[in-house]
Amino acid sequence: TKVAGVEVFPARTLLNLVKESGAGSSVYIEVTASGAVVVSGGFSAEIKMASGKDYPPMDRLDSIAFHEVDRARFIEAVTSVKYALPGRDYSGQASMKMISVKGGKFTACDGSRFQQVRIEGFKLNMQLPTLGIPAMIKVLGSSDLETLEIGETARKLVFRLGKTILYVNKMDGAYPNVEQLWLRPALSNDKELLVNRQQLITAIKQVKIVADTESNAIGLVIQDNTIKIVAKDTNNSASAISPCVWADKPKTIVVNYMHLAEMLKAYPLDECRFLLGEDTKTYKAPILLKDDGTLAIATISQMLAYRAGLTG
C-alpha cells in the first residue's frame, strides 16, 4: 500500500462514487499497486488508476504575485459579458474567443454585439478563454469566501480561493481593438430611449414564439412614448406594447431577439437607458445600452427591416 505521494484519479468516476456513498457518510480510499479501493459502510468499489505520466505538473505558488479582488464582483463581471462571446459556429478571428481583461475593463465581442463592464482598481491584465469560462464560474461560485486571489505564471492563470487552486491556460495572441471597431461608432448616438427592463423582457418572451427561426428577428416600433415589439414568420405574427420615454420622431429598429434579451439580462438597473443613432439607407447605427453609474456598456447591431416583416 502506498502511504505518500501524488496519485492521479479518474475524476468523474471518483466523484460519482463519493456521491453515491450518501450524505454524512465516511469515505475511505486506499491506493494499492493495482489501483484504488473506495469504501463507505457496506459499499466498496475498485477503480483503475491513471499512470499520471502525462499529467501536467502544477506550478509552485510561492513565487506568484497574487492580486486580490472581490470574488462575487469578479464572477458578476465575467457573467455580464460572456453573452457577447462568439458561439461555437463562429468562424472569425480566433483571438476574439475570449474575454479580455485590461485596465479593469472586462470585454467580449462577437462581431455583432459588444459588452463591457469594469472593476475599478483591478490591475491584472489577462484573457479568459471561452471554453474555460463555465468551469471557472462553477468553481469560483462554489465558495462563500469574499476574496479571490488571481496570479499568473508564464503559461497559466492561477485562481486561489483558500485551499482551492484553479489553473487556466493562457491564450496566445493579442486581443483585437474591438472598442474602436464596435463601440466607438455607437458613442455618437444621442437619441435617448428609456424603458422598463422587465416589461421589455416580458414583451420579448411573448413575441419571440413566432419570430423567424433563421434570423431570430424582432422589430421595435417606437413612437408617442410607446414601444411596440413585433415578430413575424411565414404564417404567424405577434406584437406587444409597453410604455417608454421617447422624445424624437417615430423610429423602427430590428434586432436579434436573443442578443437583445441577453443584453437586458446582464443590465443591472430596472430602467434601461438606450441611446440610438441616426440611420440612413446604407447605414444602421448600432444600439447602445449604457449605465453611467457602473460604466457598464453594451451594443448590438441592427438587422434589415424585412427580417421582422417590416418595411423601411
BAZA-571122 format. One record per residue: residue in one letter; y, x, z of N, C-alpha, C in turn. Coordinates in steps of 0.1 Angstrom, whole numbers, padded with zeros to 4 digits, always signed. Example, Ala and Ser with C-alpha at 12.3 -4.5 7.8 and 13.67 -1.06 7.14 Angstrom:
2
A-0057+0132+0078-0045+0123+0078-0033+0132+0078;S-0022+0128+0071-0011+0137+0071+0000+0129+0079;
END
This chain:
312
T-0012+0008+0000+0000+0000+0000+0012+0009+0000;K+0022+0005-0009+0035+0013-0009+0043+0008+0002;V+0050+0017+0009+0059+0013+0020+0074+0016+0018;A+0077+0023+0007+0091+0026+0005+0093+0029-0010;G+0106+0027-0014+0109+0030-0028+0114+0017-0035;V+0116+0018-0048+0121+0008-0056+0110+0001-0065;E+0109-0012-0064+0099-0019-0072+0106-0028-0082;V+0101-0031-0093+0106-0040-0103+0097-0052-0105;F+0103-0064-0101+0095-0076-0101+0099-0085-0113;P+0090-0093-0118+0094-0103-0128+0102-0114-0121;A+0115-0114-0123+0124-0121-0115+0121-0136-0115;R+0120-0142-0127+0118-0157-0128+0105-0161-0121;T+0094-0153-0123+0082-0157-0116+0083-0156-0101;L+0089-0145-0096+0091-0144-0081+0100-0155-0076;L+0110-0158-0083+0119-0169-0078+0112-0182-0077;N+0104-0185-0087+0097-0198-0087+0087-0199-0076;L+0080-0187-0074+0070-0187-0063+0077-0189-0049;V+0088-0183-0047+0095-0184-0035+0100-0198-0033;K+0105-0205-0044+0110-0219-0043+0099-0228-0039;E+0087-0225-0043+0075-0234-0040+0070-0232-0026;S+0075-0222-0019+0070-0219-0006+0075-0229+0004;G+0086-0236+0001+0091-0246+0010+0103-0241+0018;A+0113-0250+0020+0125-0245+0028+0121-0242+0042;G+0126-0231+0047+0124-0226+0060+0111-0218+0062;S+0103-0217+0052+0090-0210+0054+0093-0195+0053;S+0084-0187+0060+0085-0173+0059+0077-0168+0047;V+0082-0159+0039+0075-0154+0027+0073-0139+0029;Y+0060-0135+0027+0057-0121+0028+0053-0116+0015;I+0058-0104+0012+0054-0098-0001+0049-0084+0002;E+0037-0082-0004+0031-0068-0002+0028-0063-0016;V+0033-0050-0018+0032-0044-0031+0020-0034-0030;T+0011-0035-0039-0001-0027-0040-0001-0019-0053;A-0011-0010-0054-0012-0002-0066-0014-0010-0079;S-0019-0023-0077-0022-0031-0089-0013-0042-0091;G-0003-0044-0082+0007-0055-0084+0013-0059-0071;A+0015-0072-0069+0021-0076-0056+0014-0089-0052;V+0014-0092-0039+0008-0104-0033+0020-0111-0026;V+0022-0124-0029+0032-0132-0022+0024-0142-0014;V+0027-0142-0001+0020-0151+0009+0030-0159+0016;S+0028-0172+0018+0036-0181+0026+0027-0192+0032;G+0024-0191+0044+0015-0200+0051+0001-0199+0044;G-0004-0211+0040-0017-0210+0033-0017-0208+0018;F-0005-0206+0013-0003-0203-0001-0002-0188-0004;S-0009-0184-0015-0008-0170-0019-0008-0169-0034;A-0002-0158-0039-0002-0156-0054-0002-0141-0056;E-0008-0137-0067-0008-0123-0071+0000-0123-0084;I+0009-0113-0085+0017-0112-0097+0016-0097-0102;K+0017-0096-0115+0016-0083-0121+0030-0077-0121;M+0031-0064-0117+0044-0058-0117+0048-0051-0130;A+0061-0050-0133+0065-0043-0144+0065-0028-0140;S+0064-0019-0150+0063-0005-0147+0077+0000-0143;G+0087-0005-0148+0101-0001-0143+0106+0011-0151;K+0098+0017-0160+0102+0029-0166+0114+0027-0175;D+0116+0015-0181+0127+0012-0189+0138+0005-0182;Y+0137+0003-0169+0147-0004-0162+0159+0005-0160;P+0171+0000-0164+0183+0009-0163+0187+0013-0149;P+0190+0026-0147+0194+0030-0134+0207+0024-0130;M+0209+0021-0117+0221+0015-0111+0231+0026-0108;D+0243+0024-0111+0254+0034-0108+0256+0034-0093;R+0260+0046-0089+0264+0047-0075+0277+0041-0072;L+0279+0035-0061+0291+0027-0058+0302+0035-0050;D+0297+0047-0045+0307+0054-0036+0318+0060-0044;S+0317+0062-0057+0327+0068-0065+0336+0058-0073;I+0333+0045-0070+0340+0035-0078+0352+0030-0070;A+0364+0029-0077+0376+0023-0071+0376+0008-0073;F+0375+0001-0062+0374-0014-0063+0388-0020-0061;H+0390-0031-0069+0402-0039-0068+0398-0053-0062;E+0406-0057-0052+0403-0070-0046+0411-0081-0052;V+0404-0093-0053+0410-0104-0059+0404-0117-0052;D+0412-0127-0051+0407-0140-0046+0395-0145-0054;R+0383-0146-0048+0371-0150-0056+0373-0163-0063;A+0378-0174-0056+0379-0187-0062+0390-0187-0073;R+0400-0179-0072+0411-0178-0082+0405-0171-0094;F+0397-0161-0093+0392-0154-0104+0382-0163-0112;I+0374-0170-0105+0364-0179-0112+0372-0190-0119;E+0383-0195-0113+0391-0206-0119+0398-0200-0132;A+0402-0188-0131+0409-0182-0143+0399-0181-0155;V+0387-0176-0152+0377-0174-0162+0372-0188-0168;T+0370-0198-0159+0366-0211-0163+0377-0218-0171;S+0389-0215-0168+0400-0222-0175+0401-0218-0190;V+0398-0205-0193+0400-0200-0206+0387-0200-0214;K+0376-0201-0208+0363-0199-0215+0361-0210-0226;Y+0368-0221-0225+0366-0231-0235+0371-0227-0249;A+0380-0217-0249+0385-0212-0262+0377-0201-0268;L+0366-0197-0262+0358-0187-0267+0351-0191-0280;P+0349-0182-0289+0342-0186-0301+0327-0191-0298;G+0323-0201-0306+0309-0206-0304+0299-0198-0310;R+0286-0202-0309+0275-0194-0314+0275-0193-0330;D+0281-0203-0336+0282-0202-0351+0294-0195-0356;Y+0302-0189-0347+0314-0182-0351+0310-0169-0359;S+0317-0168-0371+0314-0156-0380+0326-0147-0382;G+0336-0148-0374+0348-0140-0375+0346-0127-0367;Q+0357-0121-0363+0357-0108-0356+0349-0109-0343;A+0339-0099-0342+0331-0098-0331+0339-0095-0318;S+0351-0088-0320+0359-0084-0309+0366-0096-0302;M+0365-0108-0308+0371-0120-0302+0360-0127-0293;K+0348-0123-0293+0338-0129-0285+0338-0124-0271;M+0349-0126-0264+0351-0121-0251+0364-0127-0245;I+0365-0126-0232+0377-0129-0225+0384-0116-0222;S+0397-0115-0227+0405-0103-0225+0413-0105-0212;V+0412-0095-0203+0420-0095-0191+0429-0082-0191;K+0441-0085-0192+0451-0074-0193+0464-0078-0187;G+0469-0069-0178+0482-0072-0171+0481-0085-0163;G+0470-0089-0158+0468-0101-0151+0466-0113-0159;K+0467-0112-0173+0465-0123-0182+0451-0124-0187;F+0445-0136-0185+0431-0139-0189+0433-0147-0202;T+0427-0142-0213+0430-0147-0226+0417-0149-0234;A+0416-0161-0241+0405-0163-0250+0410-0170-0262;C+0404-0168-0274+0409-0174-0286+0397-0174-0296;D+0396-0185-0304+0385-0186-0314+0391-0188-0328;G+0404-0186-0329+0410-0187-0342+0416-0201-0345;S+0411-0211-0337+0417-0225-0338+0424-0229-0326;R+0421-0222-0315+0427-0225-0302+0429-0212-0294;F+0439-0213-0285+0442-0201-0277+0444-0207-0263;Q+0439-0199-0253+0440-0203-0239+0443-0191-0230;Q+0453-0192-0221+0457-0181-0213+0461-0186-0199;V+0457-0179-0189+0462-0181-0175+0464-0167-0169;R+0471-0167-0158+0475-0155-0151+0471-0154-0137;I+0468-0142-0132+0466-0139-0118+0476-0128-0115;E+0487-0132-0108+0497-0122-0105+0492-0111-0096;G+0495-0098-0100+0492-0087-0092+0478-0081-0095;F+0470-0088-0104+0457-0083-0107+0459-0071-0117;K+0454-0059-0114+0458-0047-0121+0447-0042-0130;L+0435-0047-0129+0424-0041-0136+0423-0047-0150;N+0423-0039-0161+0421-0044-0174+0407-0043-0178;M+0402-0054-0184+0388-0054-0188+0385-0065-0199;Q+0373-0065-0204+0369-0075-0214+0356-0081-0209;L+0355-0094-0208+0343-0101-0203+0335-0107-0215;P+0323-0102-0217+0316-0107-0229+0312-0121-0228;T+0312-0128-0239+0309-0143-0239+0295-0145-0233;L+0285-0138-0237+0271-0141-0233+0269-0139-0218;G+0277-0130-0211+0276-0127-0197+0283-0137-0188;I+0292-0145-0193+0301-0153-0185+0294-0164-0177;P+0284-0172-0183+0277-0182-0175+0270-0176-0163;A+0263-0165-0164+0256-0158-0153+0267-0153-0143;M+0278-0148-0148+0288-0142-0139+0294-0154-0130;I+0297-0165-0136+0303-0176-0129+0293-0181-0119;K+0280-0182-0123+0269-0187-0114+0268-0178-0101;V+0268-0165-0104+0266-0155-0093+0278-0155-0083;L+0290-0154-0089+0302-0154-0081+0305-0167-0074;G+0300-0178-0080+0302-0191-0074+0292-0194-0063;S+0282-0186-0062+0272-0189-0052+0275-0184-0038;S+0287-0177-0037+0291-0171-0024+0302-0180-0018;D+0304-0179-0005+0316-0185+0001+0326-0175+0006;L+0324-0162+0002+0333-0152+0006+0346-0154-0001;E+0357-0151+0005+0371-0153-0001+0374-0142-0011;T+0370-0130-0008+0375-0118-0016+0364-0113-0024;L+0367-0111-0037+0358-0105-0047+0363-0091-0050;E+0354-0081-0050+0358-0067-0054+0353-0064-0068;I+0362-0058-0076+0358-0055-0090+0362-0041-0093;G+0352-0033-0098+0354-0019-0102+0348-0017-0116;E+0348-0004-0120+0342-0001-0133+0336+0013-0133;T+0326+0015-0141+0321+0028-0144+0324+0031-0159;A+0318+0041-0164+0320+0044-0178+0315+0033-0187;R+0304+0027-0183+0297+0017-0192+0297+0003-0187;K+0300+0001-0174+0298-0012-0168+0310-0016-0159;L+0311-0030-0159+0320-0036-0149+0311-0039-0137;V+0317-0037-0125+0309-0039-0112+0316-0049-0104;F+0309-0060-0100+0315-0071-0092+0307-0070-0079;R+0314-0069-0068+0308-0068-0054+0313-0080-0045;L+0303-0087-0040+0305-0098-0031+0296-0095-0018;G+0302-0088-0008+0294-0084+0003+0283-0075-0001;K+0270-0079+0000+0259-0071-0003+0254-0074-0018;T+0260-0084-0024+0256-0088-0038+0264-0080-0048;I+0257-0073-0057+0263-0065-0067+0259-0070-0081;L+0269-0072-0089+0266-0077-0103+0272-0067-0113;Y+0263-0062-0122+0268-0053-0132+0269-0060-0145;V+0279-0058-0153+0281-0064-0166+0285-0053-0176;N+0278-0052-0187+0281-0042-0197+0295-0043-0202;K+0301-0032-0204+0315-0032-0210+0313-0035-0225;M+0324-0041-0231+0325-0043-0245+0332-0032-0252;D+0327-0028-0264+0333-0018-0272+0343-0024-0281;G+0353-0017-0285+0363-0021-0295+0375-0028-0288;A+0387-0027-0295+0399-0033-0290+0400-0048-0292;Y+0406-0055-0283+0408-0069-0285+0420-0071-0294;P+0418-0080-0304+0429-0082-0314+0442-0088-0307;N+0453-0087-0313+0466-0092-0308+0467-0107-0311;V+0459-0115-0303+0459-0129-0306+0472-0136-0301;E+0479-0130-0292+0492-0136-0288+0501-0137-0300;Q+0502-0126-0308+0511-0126-0319+0506-0136-0330;L+0493-0136-0332+0487-0144-0343+0487-0159-0340;W+0483-0163-0328+0481-0177-0324+0491-0183-0314;L+0496-0175-0305+0505-0180-0295+0520-0180-0300;R+0524-0169-0306+0538-0168-0309+0543-0179-0319;P+0536-0183-0329+0541-0194-0337+0543-0207-0330;A+0536-0209-0318+0538-0222-0311+0550-0221-0301;L+0555-0209-0298+0565-0207-0288+0579-0213-0293;S+0580-0215-0306+0592-0221-0311+0592-0236-0310;N+0581-0242-0306+0580-0257-0305+0590-0262-0295;D+0598-0272-0298+0608-0277-0289+0609-0292-0287;K+0599-0299-0292+0598-0314-0290+0588-0317-0279;E+0594-0322-0268+0586-0324-0256+0579-0338-0256;L+0566-0337-0253+0558-0349-0251+0552-0349-0237;L+0555-0359-0229+0549-0360-0216+0539-0372-0215;V+0527-0369-0210+0517-0380-0210+0508-0377-0198;N+0503-0388-0192+0494-0386-0180+0481-0380-0185;R+0476-0370-0178+0464-0363-0182+0452-0372-0182;Q+0450-0379-0171+0437-0387-0170+0437-0398-0180;Q+0449-0404-0182+0449-0415-0192+0446-0410-0206;L+0451-0398-0209+0448-0393-0222+0433-0389-0224;I+0427-0384-0213+0413-0381-0213+0405-0393-0215;T+0408-0404-0208+0401-0417-0209+0402-0422-0223;A+0414-0421-0229+0416-0426-0243+0407-0419-0253;I+0407-0405-0251+0398-0397-0260+0383-0401-0259;K+0379-0403-0246+0365-0407-0244+0362-0421-0251;Q+0372-0429-0251+0370-0443-0257+0368-0442-0272;V+0377-0434-0279+0377-0435-0294+0368-0425-0300;K+0364-0415-0293+0355-0404-0298+0342-0409-0303;I+0338-0421-0298+0325-0427-0302+0324-0429-0317;V+0335-0432-0323+0335-0435-0338+0342-0424-0346;A+0344-0412-0339+0351-0401-0346+0341-0395-0357;D+0346-0390-0367+0338-0384-0377+0330-0372-0371;T+0317-0373-0373+0308-0363-0366+0309-0349-0372;E+0314-0348-0384+0316-0335-0390+0328-0328-0386;S+0339-0335-0385+0352-0329-0381+0356-0331-0367;N+0351-0341-0360+0355-0345-0346+0370-0348-0346;A+0375-0353-0357+0390-0355-0358+0394-0368-0351;I+0405-0368-0344+0412-0380-0339+0427-0379-0342;G+0433-0390-0344+0448-0390-0346+0456-0394-0334;L+0467-0388-0332+0477-0392-0321+0489-0397-0328;V+0492-0410-0327+0504-0416-0333+0514-0418-0322;I+0525-0411-0323+0535-0411-0312+0548-0417-0316;Q+0552-0428-0309+0565-0435-0312+0568-0444-0301;D+0581-0447-0299+0586-0457-0289+0579-0455-0275;N+0578-0442-0271+0572-0439-0257+0558-0445-0255;T+0550-0445-0266+0536-0448-0266+0529-0438-0274;I+0517-0435-0271+0508-0427-0279+0495-0434-0282;K+0492-0436-0295+0481-0443-0299+0471-0433-0304;I+0459-0433-0298+0448-0424-0302+0439-0432-0310;V+0436-0426-0322+0428-0434-0332+0417-0425-0337;A+0406-0431-0341+0394-0424-0347+0388-0433-0357;K+0381-0427-0367+0375-0435-0378+0364-0427-0384;D+0353-0433-0387+0343-0428-0395+0341-0437-0407;T+0330-0435-0414+0329-0443-0427+0329-0458-0425;N+0323-0462-0414+0321-0477-0412+0329-0483-0400;N+0334-0474-0391+0339-0479-0379+0353-0473-0376;S+0361-0479-0367+0373-0474-0362+0376-0478-0348;A+0384-0471-0341+0388-0474-0327+0402-0469-0324;S+0408-0475-0315+0421-0470-0310+0424-0473-0296;A+0432-0465-0289+0436-0467-0275+0450-0463-0273;I+0458-0471-0266+0472-0469-0264+0475-0465-0250;S+0483-0455-0248+0487-0450-0235+0503-0448-0235;P+0509-0450-0224+0524-0447-0223+0526-0432-0223;C+0538-0428-0228+0542-0414-0228+0557-0413-0228;V+0562-0402-0227+0577-0399-0228+0579-0391-0241;W+0586-0397-0250+0588-0390-0263+0602-0395-0269;A+0611-0385-0271+0625-0389-0274+0628-0385-0289;D+0618-0381-0297+0621-0377-0310+0616-0388-0320;K+0617-0386-0333+0613-0395-0343+0597-0397-0342;P+0592-0408-0348+0578-0410-0348+0570-0398-0354;K+0559-0395-0348+0551-0383-0353+0536-0386-0352;T+0529-0381-0361+0514-0383-0362+0508-0369-0362;I+0499-0366-0354+0492-0353-0354+0477-0356-0353;V+0469-0348-0359+0454-0349-0360+0448-0336-0354;V+0438-0338-0345+0432-0326-0338+0417-0329-0337;N+0410-0318-0334+0396-0319-0330+0396-0324-0315;Y+0389-0336-0313+0390-0342-0300+0383-0333-0290;M+0373-0325-0293+0366-0317-0284+0376-0306-0279;H+0383-0300-0288+0393-0290-0285+0404-0295-0275;L+0409-0307-0278+0419-0313-0270+0413-0317-0256;A+0402-0322-0256+0395-0326-0243+0393-0314-0234;E+0389-0303-0240+0386-0291-0232+0399-0284-0228;M+0410-0285-0236+0423-0281-0232+0428-0289-0220;L+0426-0302-0220+0430-0310-0209+0422-0307-0196;K+0409-0305-0198+0400-0302-0187+0405-0290-0179;A+0410-0280-0186+0415-0267-0180+0429-0268-0174;Y+0436-0279-0178+0450-0280-0174+0451-0285-0159;P+0460-0278-0151+0459-0281-0136+0467-0293-0131;L+0477-0298-0139+0486-0309-0134+0482-0323-0139;D+0487-0333-0132+0484-0347-0135+0492-0351-0148;E+0504-0345-0150+0512-0349-0162+0512-0337-0171;C+0508-0339-0183+0507-0329-0194+0521-0328-0201;R+0525-0315-0202+0538-0313-0210+0534-0305-0223;F+0533-0313-0233+0531-0307-0247+0544-0304-0253;L+0544-0294-0261+0556-0290-0269+0551-0290-0284;L+0557-0298-0292+0553-0300-0306+0564-0294-0315;G+0560-0289-0327+0569-0283-0336+0572-0291-0348;E+0580-0286-0357+0583-0293-0370+0572-0290-0380;D+0567-0301-0386+0557-0299-0396+0563-0301-0410;T+0557-0294-0420+0561-0295-0434+0549-0299-0442;K+0551-0300-0455+0540-0304-0463+0529-0293-0464;T+0534-0281-0461+0525-0269-0463+0522-0262-0449;Y+0528-0267-0438+0526-0261-0425+0525-0271-0414;K+0514-0270-0406+0513-0278-0395+0514-0270-0382;A+0525-0272-0374+0527-0264-0362+0516-0266-0352;P+0511-0255-0346+0501-0257-0335+0507-0265-0323;I+0498-0271-0316+0502-0279-0304+0502-0270-0292;L+0512-0270-0284+0514-0262-0273+0513-0270-0260;L+0505-0266-0251+0504-0272-0237+0507-0261-0227;K+0517-0264-0219+0523-0254-0210+0525-0258-0196;D+0522-0250-0186+0526-0252-0172+0535-0241-0168;D+0547-0244-0166+0557-0234-0162+0555-0228-0148;G+0548-0236-0140+0546-0232-0126+0536-0221-0125;T+0524-0222-0132+0513-0213-0131+0513-0203-0143;L+0522-0206-0153+0523-0199-0166+0510-0200-0174;A+0502-0211-0171+0490-0214-0179+0495-0219-0193;I+0489-0215-0203+0494-0219-0217+0482-0220-0226;A+0483-0230-0235+0472-0232-0245+0477-0238-0258;T+0471-0235-0269+0474-0240-0281+0461-0245-0289;I+0463-0255-0297+0452-0259-0306+0458-0262-0320;S+0451-0260-0330+0456-0261-0344+0455-0276-0348;Q+0464-0280-0356+0463-0294-0362+0453-0294-0374;M+0449-0306-0377+0440-0308-0388+0447-0316-0398;L+0442-0317-0410+0448-0326-0421+0446-0340-0417;A+0456-0349-0420+0456-0363-0415+0444-0371-0420;Y+0439-0368-0432+0428-0376-0438+0415-0375-0430;R+0414-0364-0422+0402-0362-0413+0401-0373-0403;A+0412-0379-0399+0411-0391-0390+0414-0404-0397;G+0413-0404-0410+0415-0416-0417+0430-0420-0418;L+0439-0410-0416+0453-0413-0416+0459-0407-0429;T+0472-0411-0432+0479-0405-0443+0491-0397-0437;G+0496-0388-0445+0508-0380-0441+0504-0366-0438;
END
